[in-house]
């Protein structure tokens, strides 16, 4: 009957996550202290040199870890018996169990993290929602990291359509869960993120735009000031995104169709677009907010910067993109789009234009 009670007690104890490790750790502490006390009592009086309790603790720890430097060892029968009981019988078993549980915990955590089930720790990172295909995900991450300002930035991928990341990268983390569940984004620390990119679920999914717009709404509800870029497949679904806070919308299918038509009419345009939209192929596109106090005209600015290998292409003003700005003066909210080999701050652009 007593044995049955012990078995039931052990089962209840094992069911509690931290109870078993604490119990084993307590047994190991008792073994170390018990052996140290016995070593102090039996060995202290017979040694020529003074034996401190710290020395006894040191001897117990080194013995229980099977290192055994040999600087202390038992010589009296009492100390030897205590070493057998507390170290060999009790301590080694407890120490082995602690090591085993530690390895199991680390292995389990690694498996959970690989499958995206663990909460990640990240700050000022980029969140990518949805993983339509391995190729698209890898290409997007490669382009993000090709920008020197994002080379070491953590990227967190959120998806419920893959079980684990198809590639290994120390700066790319994975969270598995519904892209419409607030808890999923909290595990991805979206409240600490700087940017979010919401991809289409699939080009063949007619409900993709609705899912993307809903995901944007969830992200915005957690962190309203995060910069969100969303992919929209069908331009007629624009009202879905107008109803949520989305900083930028990319109509991927429309852009692809436009580019195919232009390349058919004027060969060479696709090659240009491929180069200037890539962070890893020399000259690329950058954008910068124009300060409200700027008083230099865009024509003069573009002319001067052209001689410095900076090509001003466009001025975004609200929903308009101005590609011709003769006599156009800066207005509050303007954003300058330029092609260059490196990113420049506004003071740097002004300095280049003044040279």
N, C-alpha and C positions, 0 to 999 in steps of 0.2 A: 504493500500500500504506500509506504514511504517512497519507494522507487517510482511508483506511478505519479505521485505528487511532484517529485523532482523532474520527471520527464515533462509533465504539463507546465511546470514553471519555466523550464528551458524553452519550450515551444513559444510560450507567451513572450519570453524575453527576446527570442530570436525574431519575433514578428515586429518588434520595435527597432527602428532603423539604427539608432545610436546606442541602444542598451547593450548589445553584445560587444561592440568595440570598447565601450566604457568598462564593462565587466572584465574583459581580458586585460585591458590596460591597468585596471586596479589590481588584478592578480600579479601583473609584472612589477608594479610598484611595491606591492607587499613582499615579493620575492627579493627585490633589490634592498629594501629597508631591512627585512629580516636577516638576510645574509650579512649586510653591513654591520648590524648590531652584534650579531654573533661573532663576526670577525674582529670587531673592536673589543668585545669582552674577552675572547679567548686568546687572541694574538697580541693585543696591546701590552699586557703585563710581561710577556716573554721576549719582546723585541728590544734590541739594544737602542734603536732610534725611536723617538716618539712617534706614535701612530695616531693621526687625527681622524675624526669621523669622516672628514672629506676624503681622506685616503681610502677608508673602508668603502665609501660610496663609489669611488673611482674603481676600486677592485671589483665590486659587484657588477657595475655597468660593463666594464671590459670583459668580465667573465661571461655575462649573460649574452653578450653579442658575439661570443666565441672568438674574439680577437686575441686576448691573452698576451699582453706585452711581457709578462714575467717579472715586472717590477715588484708586484706583491703576490704572495701565494701562501696558502695555509700550511702550517707546520704542526699545529696541535690537533689532537683527535676531535675536539669539539668544533673547531673551525672547519675541519675536513668534512665532518658529518653535516654541518650546516650548509656547506657548499654543495654537497650532494643533494640535500633535501631542497634548498631554496633555489639553487642555480640549475642543477641537472634535471631534477624531477619537475619542479614547478616553473622556474624561470625560462628555460629553453623552449618549453612548449608554448608558454604565453608569448614569448618573443617571436617564435615562428608564426603563430597565429596573427600577431599584429602585422608582421611583414606580409603575410598572405592576404590579409584584409586590405592592406594599403595598396597592394598590387591590383587586387580585384576592383577596388574603388577607382583607381586611376584608369584601369582598362574599361570599366563601365562608363566613366565620364568621357573617355576618348570615343567610345562607341556612340554614346548619346550625342556628343558634339558632331561626329561625322554624319549621323542621321538627322541632325538638326533639331534634336529634342531638348538640348540644354540651353539655358539662358546665356547669351553671349555678353561679354564685357567690351564695349567699344564707345568711343567718343569722337564727335566731329567726323563721323564716317559717312559713307554713301550707301544708301539702301536701294537694292534692285528688286523689284517685285515681279514675279512670274519668270519662268524659264521656258520659253516656247520650244527651243531646241538647244542642244549642247553647243552647236556652232555659233549661234547668235549670242548666247551668253558669254562664251569665251571671247568672241570678237569684241563685244562691248567692254568687257573687263580689260582686254588688252589695250583698247583705245583710251580708256580712262587712265590706265597706269602709264601710258606713253607720255602723258602730260607730266612734266617734272613736278608740278604742284600736287599731283595725286599719286606719285610713284610709291610712297609709303603709306598712303591712306587706306584704312581698313574698308573693305566692301562686304556688305551683308546681303546675301541672296535669300529672298523669301519665296517659297513655292510649296504647293501641296501636290505637285504633279511629278516630282522626282523624289527618290528616297534618300539620296545623298549626292554631294557634288561629284561631277564626273571627272574632276581634276583636283590636284593638290596645289594649294598656294597658301602660305602662312598669313597673308593679308586678306584672304577671302574666306568668310565664314558663312555658315548655312543655318537657316531656321526653317524647319518644316512645319507647316500649318496652313490653315485657311487664310487666304489673302483678304478675306472680309471679316476676320475675327480680330477684335481689338487686342486680345491677349497675345496673338502672334506678333504683333508689332511691338508690344511691350517687351517680349522676349528678345526682340531684335534691337532694343534700346533706341527706337525711332525718335524718342523724345530728346536724345542726345545727338541725333544725326544732323548733318548739314544739308544734304541733298537726298532726294528720292526720285528714282526713275521707275515708272510703272509701264512695263511692256505689255503688249497684247498677249492674251493667253494662247492664241493660235490664229493664223490668217484664215483658217477654215471655220473658225468658231463664230457663228452669227451673233452670239451674245458677248463677245469679247469686249466691245466698247462699254457695255453696261457694267461688266465686272471691273474694268479699269477705272471707270468713273467712280464706282462705289469704293474701290480701294483708295482712290485719291481722297474721298470724303472721310474715310476712316483715319488716314494719315493726318489730314488737316485738323481733325478733331483732337488729335493727340498733341500735335505741335503746329500751330497755325503759321509760324514764321519760317517753316522749312521750305526750301525751294523744290518744287515738284515739277517734273517733266513727265508728261503722259503720252503714250502712243495711241493714236486713233486710226482705225482701219477705214471706216466709212465716213467721209466728210459730212454726210447728212446727219451724223450723230453728234455734231458739234454742240447742240443744245444740252446734251447730257453733261458736257464739261463746263458749259457756261453756268450751270447750276451749282457747281462745286468750285472751290478755290484751287485753281491749277495755274501755275506760273507760265508754263509753256505747253503747247500741244504740237506733236509731230504727226502729220498725216503721211505715214510711211508709204502706203500704197499709192497715194496721189503723187508723191514725190518721185516714186519709181516710174510711174506712168509718164510723168512729164519728162523725166530724164531719157527714157526710151524714145519718146517722140523727138526730142531735141537731137539726140545722137543719130537718129535716122536721117534727119534733115541736115544737120551740121556735124559731121564726124569730128571727134576730138574733144567735145564738151564733156563726155562721160569721164575721160581720162583726167581732165582738169578737176572735175568735181571729186573724183576719187582721191586726188592728191591733196586738195585744199581742205577736205573734210576729215583727213586723217592726222592724228597727232604724231605719227611715227614716220612721216614721209616728207620732211622738210617744211616748206611753207604751209601754214595752216591758218584756220580762221580763229579770231579772238573777238571778244566783245567787251565793252567797258562803258560804265555810266558816265555821261557828260555832266560835269558839275554845273549847278545852276548859275554860278558867277562867271562862266566861260564867256568871253566876248570875241573870240576869233571865229571868223566865218568858216564854214565847212569847205568851201572851194579853196580858200587860201591854205587851210590846214592840210587838205588832201594833196595839194600841189607841192607843198614843202616836204611832207612826209614821203612822197613818192621818190624823192631823191635820196631818202634814207632807207630804202628797201622796205617801206611800210605802205601798203596799198589800201586806202580807204575805199570800201565797197558800198556801204549802205549806212543809213541812219534810221534806226527804228524809232518811230514816234507813235505811241499807242499801238493800234492795229495796222498802221501804215508802215511800209518799208520804203524809204526815200532813196532811190538810186541816182537821182539827179537833184542836186541841191544848189544850183546857181542862185546867188543872192539869198541863200537860206541861212538864217542865223540860229544858233543854239536856243532851245527852249527847255524848260524844266521837264525832266522825265525822258529826255532823249538818250538813246544808247547807240554808241558807235560800233560798227562792225568793220574789222580790218583784217587783212591778210599779212602775215609776217612770219619770220622764222622763230621769234620768241615773243612771249607775252610782255606787254609794257603797261605800267601804271599811267594814269593821266599826266602827272608831272613829268614822267619820262617822255611821253608823246609831245608835250609842250616844249620840253628841252630840245628834242630832236627837230621840231619844227622851227625853233628859234636859231638853230645853227646855220 
